[in-house]
């Protein structure tokens, strides 16, 4: 009996100690991180040995999500990279920002495995679920600030307690687009006006190889979209989901199929329609957009989708136009975008773009508009739009660029700049 009591008290003491271990640590300083990455970058016989060394060096250190993301890219083998991220995860100081780590992987399976690992561990540690708004603010931070992020454990613990009561409900489960896959009373439109009839017959258009009219440059890849969709599904009300979708349709580039999947998370048909109507202007594959009518039942909404689909067609001749004295070839244009994308922050991308455009001396208004999607900050987009005007070979069409901006202030600022511009 004494032995049993001793073991019981030891177990309680051990659990108390482990609970105290969940505290907020400081990530490595810039100097320490530089030394750390330098050491793991040294030539190794195998990527497995590189991973083992990288994990071993973290024994007495802590690392931020942004630091771990950059360090993981040093490991070339994606399988070893996944193992490294999982092994280093306990050392992360800002697990609430760990969504960023999924960007280090190309294979969908690895992204899915890591996402499930992050959710499970954060739940056990009492880390509040990642919400889209705070994550977006985090992405807009400069590199220095990202490298210094820490979780506020005390606040998260308080949030976690009420969450335990509602945990059996598991609101995340239904979110994974299982609702569209389940047939829902196909012929009873009066009972479920928000669900289209014959859900199983919904056709999602493919964006691969699309060459028609575009509202943005390149849509999110599968892993990026999944992360966004998972974050969106955590919002409970249709009002919140609609507001988020309408805001981020101007931040991210979605394909018609992706817009349809997001719309399916909004059960109120009126709100769903408002989102679908808003998304058309910026959708990647505009010519596929009539597919969204499958998600609507009310005829007036369907007719309105038909009408907005026909509005942009007069804009198509912009790309044809009168041949300009100089043109930026598709190859050169793609090279510029590729070089700009390599930069981490929006500000760095802006500087890179400003250095590259003058080398080619000309760019079309449509190309300028497409490049605006490369910058995440509104001020950087506006700055580039003004800068590129000097090199535009079809300035008469620059209204295409102005129409990109949803902010009235940004649009007015650009128009004033154009009016006052002198060569």
QUINORLIN-V516126 format. One record per residue. N is the residue number from 1. RES is the residue in one letter. BURIAL is # if it has 24 or more other ideal C-beta (glycine too) atoms within 12 Angstrom, else .. Layout:
<<N & RES & BURIAL> <N & RES & BURIAL>>
This chain:
<<1 & X & .> <2 & X & .> <3 & X & .> <4 & X & .> <5 & X & .> <6 & X & .> <7 & X & .> <8 & X & .> <9 & X & .> <10 & X & .> <11 & X & .> <12 & X & .> <13 & X & .> <14 & X & .> <15 & X & .> <16 & X & .> <17 & X & .> <18 & X & .> <19 & X & .> <20 & X & .> <21 & X & .> <22 & X & #> <23 & X & .> <24 & X & #> <25 & X & #> <26 & X & .> <27 & X & #> <28 & X & #> <29 & X & .> <30 & X & .> <31 & X & .> <32 & X & .> <33 & X & #> <34 & X & .> <35 & X & .> <36 & X & #> <37 & X & #> <38 & X & .> <39 & X & .> <40 & X & #> <41 & X & .> <42 & X & .> <43 & X & .> <44 & X & .> <45 & X & .> <46 & X & .> <47 & X & #> <48 & X & .> <49 & X & .> <50 & X & #> <51 & X & #> <52 & X & .> <53 & X & #> <54 & X & #> <55 & X & #> <56 & X & .> <57 & X & #> <58 & X & #> <59 & X & .> <60 & X & .> <61 & X & #> <62 & X & #> <63 & X & #> <64 & X & #> <65 & X & #> <66 & X & #> <67 & X & #> <68 & X & #> <69 & X & #> <70 & X & #> <71 & X & #> <72 & X & #> <73 & X & #> <74 & X & #> <75 & X & #> <76 & X & .> <77 & X & .> <78 & X & #> <79 & X & .> <80 & X & #> <81 & X & #> <82 & X & #> <83 & X & #> <84 & X & #> <85 & X & #> <86 & X & #> <87 & X & #> <88 & X & #> <89 & X & #> <90 & X & #> <91 & X & #> <92 & X & #> <93 & X & #> <94 & X & #> <95 & X & #> <96 & X & #> <97 & X & #> <98 & X & #> <99 & X & #> <100 & X & #> <101 & X & #> <102 & X & #> <103 & X & #> <104 & X & #> <105 & X & #> <106 & X & .> <107 & X & .> <108 & X & .> <109 & X & .> <110 & X & #> <111 & X & #> <112 & X & .> <113 & X & #> <114 & X & #> <115 & X & #> <116 & X & .> <117 & X & #> <118 & X & #> <119 & X & #> <120 & X & .> <121 & X & #> <122 & X & #> <123 & X & .> <124 & X & .> <125 & X & #> <126 & X & #> <127 & X & #> <128 & X & #> <129 & X & #> <130 & X & #> <131 & X & #> <132 & X & #> <133 & X & .> <134 & X & .> <135 & X & #> <136 & X & #> <137 & X & .> <138 & X & #> <139 & X & #> <140 & X & .> <141 & X & #> <142 & X & .> <143 & X & #> <144 & X & .> <145 & X & .> <146 & X & #> <147 & X & #> <148 & X & #> <149 & X & #> <150 & X & #> <151 & X & #> <152 & X & .> <153 & X & #> <154 & X & .> <155 & X & .> <156 & X & #> <157 & X & .> <158 & X & .> <159 & X & .> <160 & X & #> <161 & X & .> <162 & X & .> <163 & X & .> <164 & X & .> <165 & X & .> <166 & X & .> <167 & X & .> <168 & X & .> <169 & X & .> <170 & X & .> <171 & X & .> <172 & X & #> <173 & X & .> <174 & X & .> <175 & X & #> <176 & X & #> <177 & X & #> <178 & X & .> <179 & X & #> <180 & X & #> <181 & X & .> <182 & X & .> <183 & X & .> <184 & X & #> <185 & X & .> <186 & X & .> <187 & X & .> <188 & X & .> <189 & X & .> <190 & X & .> <191 & X & .> <192 & X & .> <193 & X & .> <194 & X & #> <195 & X & #> <196 & X & #> <197 & X & .> <198 & X & .> <199 & X & #> <200 & X & .> <201 & X & .> <202 & X & #> <203 & X & .> <204 & X & #> <205 & X & #> <206 & X & .> <207 & X & #> <208 & X & .> <209 & X & .> <210 & X & .> <211 & X & .> <212 & X & .> <213 & X & #> <214 & X & #> <215 & X & #> <216 & X & #> <217 & X & #> <218 & X & #> <219 & X & #> <220 & X & #> <221 & X & #> <222 & X & #> <223 & X & #> <224 & X & #> <225 & X & #> <226 & X & #> <227 & X & #> <228 & X & #> <229 & X & #> <230 & X & #> <231 & X & #> <232 & X & #> <233 & X & #> <234 & X & #> <235 & X & #> <236 & X & .> <237 & X & .> <238 & X & #> <239 & X & .> <240 & X & .> <241 & X & #> <242 & X & #> <243 & X & .> <244 & X & #> <245 & X & #> <246 & X & #> <247 & X & .> <248 & X & #> <249 & X & #> <250 & X & #> <251 & X & #> <252 & X & #> <253 & X & #> <254 & X & #> <255 & X & #> <256 & X & #> <257 & X & #> <258 & X & #> <259 & X & #> <260 & X & #> <261 & X & #> <262 & X & #> <263 & X & #> <264 & X & #> <265 & X & #> <266 & X & #> <267 & X & #> <268 & X & #> <269 & X & #> <270 & X & .> <271 & X & #> <272 & X & #> <273 & X & #> <274 & X & #> <275 & X & #> <276 & X & #> <277 & X & #> <278 & X & #> <279 & X & #> <280 & X & #> <281 & X & #> <282 & X & #> <283 & X & #> <284 & X & #> <285 & X & #> <286 & X & #> <287 & X & #> <288 & X & #> <289 & X & #> <290 & X & #> <291 & X & #> <292 & X & #> <293 & X & #> <294 & X & #> <295 & X & #> <296 & X & #> <297 & X & #> <298 & X & .> <299 & X & .> <300 & X & .> <301 & X & #> <302 & X & .> <303 & X & .> <304 & X & .> <305 & X & #> <306 & X & .> <307 & X & .> <308 & X & #> <309 & X & #> <310 & X & .> <311 & X & .> <312 & X & #> <313 & X & .> <314 & X & .> <315 & X & .> <316 & X & .> <317 & X & .> <318 & X & #> <319 & X & #> <320 & X & .> <321 & X & .> <322 & X & .> <323 & X & .> <324 & X & .> <325 & X & .> <326 & X & .> <327 & X & #> <328 & X & #> <329 & X & .> <330 & X & .> <331 & X & .> <332 & X & .> <333 & X & #> <334 & X & .> <335 & X & .> <336 & X & #> <337 & X & #> <338 & X & .> <339 & X & .> <340 & X & #> <341 & X & #> <342 & X & .> <343 & X & #> <344 & X & #> <345 & X & #> <346 & X & #> <347 & X & #> <348 & X & .> <349 & X & #> <350 & X & #> <351 & X & .> <352 & X & #> <353 & X & #> <354 & X & #> <355 & X & .> <356 & X & #> <357 & X & #> <358 & X & .> <359 & X & .> <360 & X & #> <361 & X & .> <362 & X & #> <363 & X & #> <364 & X & #> <365 & X & #> <366 & X & #> <367 & X & #> <368 & X & #> <369 & X & #> <370 & X & #> <371 & X & #> <372 & X & #> <373 & X & #> <374 & X & #> <375 & X & #> <376 & X & #> <377 & X & #> <378 & X & #> <379 & X & .> <380 & X & #> <381 & X & #> <382 & X & #> <383 & X & #> <384 & X & #> <385 & X & #> <386 & X & #> <387 & X & #> <388 & X & #> <389 & X & #> <390 & X & .> <391 & X & #> <392 & X & #> <393 & X & #> <394 & X & #> <395 & X & #> <396 & X & .> <397 & X & #> <398 & X & #> <399 & X & #> <400 & X & #> <401 & X & #> <402 & X & #> <403 & X & #> <404 & X & #> <405 & X & #> <406 & X & .> <407 & X & .> <408 & X & .> <409 & X & .> <410 & X & #> <411 & X & .> <412 & X & .> <413 & X & .> <414 & X & #> <415 & X & .> <416 & X & .> <417 & X & #> <418 & X & #> <419 & X & .> <420 & X & .> <421 & X & .> <422 & X & .> <423 & X & .>>
